[in-house]
Amino acid sequence: MANHKSSLKRIRANERKRLANRYYSKTMRNALRDIRAISEKGEATQNLPAMTAMIDKLAKRGMIHKNKAANLKSGLMKKINAL
């Protein structure tokens, strides 16, 4: 167990950040699953900008790698264009 006040505070802050990161990552994965399940091109195209913004935001915050973000967006656009 930590002995210093600052390290105890760091432990508390890290736990809060971990839970927040988990929430945003899970939200992105659920949204990705939902948009992949859409079978109408118009609806999928309408939801695409919000999805790409969400992915970019996670990459900017460092929760996912920028190359993973690019791969997710690319695959999503390929799927939507194939509809």
ZIKA-V838436 format. One record per pair of residues at least 12 apart in sequence whose ideal C-beta (glycine too) atoms are under 6 Angstrom apart, sorted by the first residue. I is the first residue (numbers start at 1). GAP is how many residues later the second one is. If there is no record, write none. Layout:
[[I:GAP] [I:GAP]]
//
This chain:
[[21:42] [25:38] [28:26] [28:30] [31:20] [35:12] [35:16] [41:42] [44:36] [52:21] [55:14] [55:17] [55:18]]
//
